[in-house]
Amino acid sequence: MTPIALAVALEADILAEIGAFCSKLAVVSFGGAYGVLAYMTQVVVTTQNWLTPDQMMDGLDLRKQHPVR
């Protein structure tokens, strides 16, 4: 059973929503993550209210400090 199907079966709605959202991001971000940041921010902050704008910016700042290998 896939993780998303398992989350739905266990009635873990928020986990199913996050899993479906990440799956959508994976499909449209194959060219690079920076191309999908505006869409991700809109959904995470404005539509779903999972994060505040400050939390989103903190997460993006942490990502920029990680060295690329």
N, CA, C and O atoms as a DFTB+ gen file, in Angstrom:
276 C
 N C O
     1  1       0.858      -1.176       0.000
     2  2       0.000       0.000       0.000
     3  2       0.900       1.233       0.000
     4  3       1.873       1.303       0.750
     5  1       0.570       2.187      -0.833
     6  2       1.375       3.405      -0.894
     7  2       1.161       4.249       0.354
     8  3       0.124       4.133       1.008
     9  1       2.131       5.098       0.694
    10  2       1.972       5.929       1.889
    11  2       0.739       6.831       1.852
    12  3       0.088       7.036       2.877
    13  1       0.418       7.370       0.676
    14  2      -0.760       8.244       0.589
    15  2      -2.035       7.441       0.814
    16  3      -2.933       7.887       1.527
    17  1      -2.117       6.255       0.207
    18  2      -3.294       5.401       0.406
    19  2      -3.409       4.973       1.863
    20  3      -4.512       4.885       2.402
    21  1      -2.266       4.706       2.504
    22  2      -2.271       4.326       3.913
    23  2      -2.771       5.477       4.783
    24  3      -3.537       5.259       5.722
    25  1      -2.339       6.698       4.474
    26  2      -2.800       7.864       5.238
    27  2      -4.302       8.056       5.089
    28  3      -4.986       8.388       6.057
    29  1      -4.816       7.848       3.883
    30  2      -6.261       7.967       3.650
    31  2      -7.003       6.875       4.421
    32  3      -8.030       7.138       5.048
    33  1      -6.477       5.647       4.371
    34  2      -7.125       4.530       5.063
    35  2      -7.158       4.749       6.572
    36  3      -8.113       4.356       7.241
    37  1      -6.119       5.375       7.101
    38  2      -6.058       5.631       8.540
    39  2      -6.744       6.939       8.927
    40  3      -6.688       7.360      10.082
    41  1      -7.390       7.576       7.951
    42  2      -8.100       8.830       8.152
    43  2      -7.182       9.935       8.665
    44  3      -7.601      10.790       9.446
    45  1      -5.940       9.910       8.224
    46  2      -4.991      10.970       8.546
    47  2      -5.059      11.988       7.418
    48  3      -4.180      12.041       6.558
    49  1      -6.112      12.790       7.434
    50  2      -6.394      13.699       6.330
    51  2      -5.242      14.653       6.020
    52  3      -4.917      14.869       4.853
    53  1      -4.626      15.221       7.044
    54  2      -3.558      16.184       6.795
    55  2      -2.368      15.505       6.130
    56  3      -1.735      16.093       5.253
    57  1      -2.056      14.280       6.531
    58  2      -0.947      13.562       5.895
    59  2      -1.260      13.242       4.441
    60  3      -0.374      13.301       3.588
    61  1      -2.504      12.906       4.154
    62  2      -2.910      12.634       2.778
    63  2      -2.824      13.911       1.941
    64  3      -2.390      13.868       0.790
    65  1      -3.234      15.039       2.508
    66  2      -3.157      16.318       1.793
    67  2      -1.712      16.693       1.492
    68  3      -1.392      17.111       0.380
    69  1      -0.836      16.542       2.490
    70  2       0.573      16.873       2.293
    71  2       1.203      15.935       1.272
    72  3       1.988      16.375       0.431
    73  1       0.871      14.656       1.334
    74  2       1.395      13.698       0.369
    75  2       0.948      14.001      -1.048
    76  3       1.745      13.923      -1.983
    77  1      -0.306      14.343      -1.211
    78  2      -0.811      14.683      -2.546
    79  2      -0.169      15.964      -3.059
    80  3       0.157      16.065      -4.242
    81  1       0.014      16.940      -2.181
    82  2       0.649      18.197      -2.573
    83  2       2.102      17.970      -2.998
    84  3       2.545      18.515      -4.009
    85  1       2.834      17.177      -2.239
    86  2       4.234      16.897      -2.585
    87  2       4.327      16.121      -3.897
    88  3       5.265      16.317      -4.669
    89  1       3.373      15.254      -4.146
    90  2       3.355      14.527      -5.416
    91  2       3.146      15.478      -6.584
    92  3       3.786      15.331      -7.625
    93  1       2.255      16.455      -6.421
    94  2       2.053      17.464      -7.471
    95  2       3.324      18.273      -7.701
    96  3       3.697      18.542      -8.843
    97  1       3.985      18.658      -6.616
    98  2       5.223      19.415      -6.750
    99  2       6.288      18.615      -7.486
   100  3       7.023      19.164      -8.307
   101  1       6.374      17.338      -7.200
   102  2       7.383      16.492      -7.852
   103  2       7.160      16.443      -9.356
   104  3       8.125      16.410     -10.121
   105  1       5.924      16.438      -9.786
   106  2       5.620      16.368     -11.215
   107  2       6.016      17.655     -11.933
   108  3       6.557      17.601     -13.037
   109  1       5.755      18.809     -11.323
   110  2       6.011      20.067     -12.011
   111  2       7.391      20.652     -11.741
   112  3       7.765      21.640     -12.374
   113  1       8.148      20.081     -10.836
   114  2       9.450      20.663     -10.494
   115  2      10.622      19.891     -11.077
   116  3      11.744      20.019     -10.587
   117  1      10.392      19.103     -12.098
   118  2      11.487      18.301     -12.655
   119  2      12.593      19.163     -13.255
   120  3      13.722      18.691     -13.395
   121  1      12.304      20.405     -13.610
   122  2      13.301      21.286     -14.195
   123  2      14.117      22.037     -13.153
   124  3      15.111      22.675     -13.498
   125  1      13.731      21.975     -11.923
   126  2      14.441      22.669     -10.852
   127  2      13.470      23.202      -9.821
   128  3      12.344      23.582     -10.143
   129  1      13.912      23.223      -8.603
   130  2      13.026      23.613      -7.501
   131  2      12.659      25.089      -7.529
   132  3      11.560      25.460      -7.116
   133  1      13.558      25.933      -8.010
   134  2      13.274      27.360      -7.967
   135  2      12.111      27.749      -8.868
   136  3      11.482      28.783      -8.643
   137  1      11.818      26.962      -9.861
   138  2      10.702      27.259     -10.748
   139  2       9.347      27.045     -10.108
   140  3       8.345      27.564     -10.598
   141  1       9.298      26.292      -9.024
   142  2       8.020      25.960      -8.405
   143  2       7.834      26.633      -7.043
   144  3       6.811      26.417      -6.392
   145  1       8.792      27.438      -6.602
   146  2       8.705      28.057      -5.277
   147  2       7.501      28.987      -5.123
   148  3       6.874      29.016      -4.064
   149  1       7.177      29.739      -6.162
   150  2       6.026      30.652      -6.060
   151  2       4.728      29.867      -5.878
   152  3       3.885      30.234      -5.060
   153  1       4.572      28.790      -6.642
   154  2       3.371      27.955      -6.501
   155  2       3.321      27.311      -5.117
   156  3       2.274      27.293      -4.470
   157  1       4.453      26.785      -4.673
   158  2       4.507      26.137      -3.365
   159  2       4.165      27.134      -2.260
   160  3       3.411      26.807      -1.343
   161  1       4.709      28.339      -2.338
   162  2       4.422      29.360      -1.331
   163  2       2.947      29.730      -1.326
   164  3       2.343      29.874      -0.263
   165  1       2.367      29.882      -2.505
   166  2       0.948      30.238      -2.597
   167  2       0.075      29.183      -1.929
   168  3      -0.821      29.517      -1.154
   169  1       0.330      27.929      -2.223
   170  2      -0.502      26.862      -1.664
   171  2      -0.258      26.702      -0.166
   172  3      -1.209      26.648       0.613
   173  1       0.996      26.628       0.238
   174  2       1.327      26.354       1.641
   175  2       0.907      27.493       2.561
   176  3       0.403      27.249       3.657
   177  1       1.110      28.739       2.123
   178  2       0.823      29.893       2.987
   179  2      -0.601      30.401       2.807
   180  3      -1.321      30.586       3.789
   181  1      -1.014      30.627       1.568
   182  2      -2.285      31.293       1.320
   183  2      -3.467      30.337       1.311
   184  3      -4.466      30.576       1.990
   185  1      -3.361      29.259       0.549
   186  2      -4.501      28.364       0.368
   187  2      -4.721      27.443       1.568
   188  3      -5.828      27.375       2.104
   189  1      -3.664      26.729       1.996
   190  2      -3.814      25.727       3.056
   191  2      -3.562      26.263       4.462
   192  3      -3.995      25.656       5.442
   193  1      -2.869      27.390       4.571
   194  2      -2.521      27.959       5.882
   195  2      -1.723      26.984       6.750
   196  3      -1.900      26.931       7.967
   197  1      -0.847      26.218       6.105
   198  2       0.007      25.300       6.867
   199  2       1.150      26.042       7.536
   200  3       1.614      25.633       8.600
   201  1       1.615      27.134       6.923
   202  2       2.703      27.947       7.464
   203  2       2.331      29.416       7.376
   204  3       1.499      29.819       6.564
   205  1       2.965      30.204       8.228
   206  2       2.837      31.658       8.107
   207  2       3.860      32.131       7.079
   208  3       4.791      31.394       6.754
   209  1       3.704      33.341       6.567
   210  2       4.707      33.850       5.631
   211  2       6.118      33.876       6.230
   212  3       7.089      33.582       5.533
   213  1       6.238      34.223       7.514
   214  2       7.553      34.247       8.166
   215  2       8.170      32.854       8.260
   216  3       9.373      32.694       8.058
   217  1       7.352      31.847       8.566
   218  2       7.856      30.475       8.630
   219  2       8.333      30.006       7.258
   220  3       9.346      29.315       7.150
   221  1       7.606      30.381       6.219
   222  2       8.002      29.997       4.864
   223  2       9.334      30.633       4.499
   224  3      10.210      29.970       3.943
   225  1       9.489      31.906       4.805
   226  2      10.744      32.595       4.509
   227  2      11.904      31.999       5.305
   228  3      13.014      31.886       4.785
   229  1      11.661      31.617       6.560
   230  2      12.708      30.971       7.351
   231  2      13.136      29.659       6.704
   232  3      14.326      29.350       6.650
   233  1      12.178      28.898       6.220
   234  2      12.498      27.641       5.549
   235  2      13.301      27.855       4.276
   236  3      14.231      27.102       3.990
   237  1      12.945      28.877       3.516
   238  2      13.701      29.178       2.298
   239  2      15.105      29.668       2.636
   240  3      16.056      29.342       1.925
   241  1      15.250      30.437       3.698
   242  2      16.575      30.894       4.116
   243  2      17.459      29.728       4.525
   244  3      18.647      29.713       4.203
   245  1      16.902      28.755       5.226
   246  2      17.674      27.567       5.611
   247  2      18.139      26.805       4.381
   248  3      19.265      26.309       4.345
   249  1      17.286      26.711       3.379
   250  2      17.639      25.984       2.157
   251  2      18.805      26.642       1.443
   252  3      19.677      25.949       0.918
   253  1      18.836      27.958       1.415
   254  2      19.905      28.662       0.718
   255  2      21.252      28.510       1.417
   256  3      22.291      28.685       0.781
   257  1      21.258      28.190       2.705
   258  2      22.507      28.051       3.437
   259  2      23.109      26.656       3.326
   260  3      24.262      26.454       3.708
   261  1      22.359      25.700       2.814
   262  2      22.859      24.335       2.678
   263  2      23.744      24.239       1.450
   264  3      23.334      24.654       0.367
   265  1      24.939      23.706       1.590
   266  2      25.826      23.603       0.429
   267  2      25.304      22.590      -0.588
   268  3      24.748      21.553      -0.229
   269  1      25.494      22.911      -1.839
   270  2      25.078      22.020      -2.926
   271  2      26.243      21.105      -3.245
   272  3      27.384      21.553      -3.360
   273  1      25.954      19.828      -3.387
   274  2      27.024      18.854      -3.700
   275  2      26.932      18.409      -5.098
   276  3      27.741      17.595      -5.542
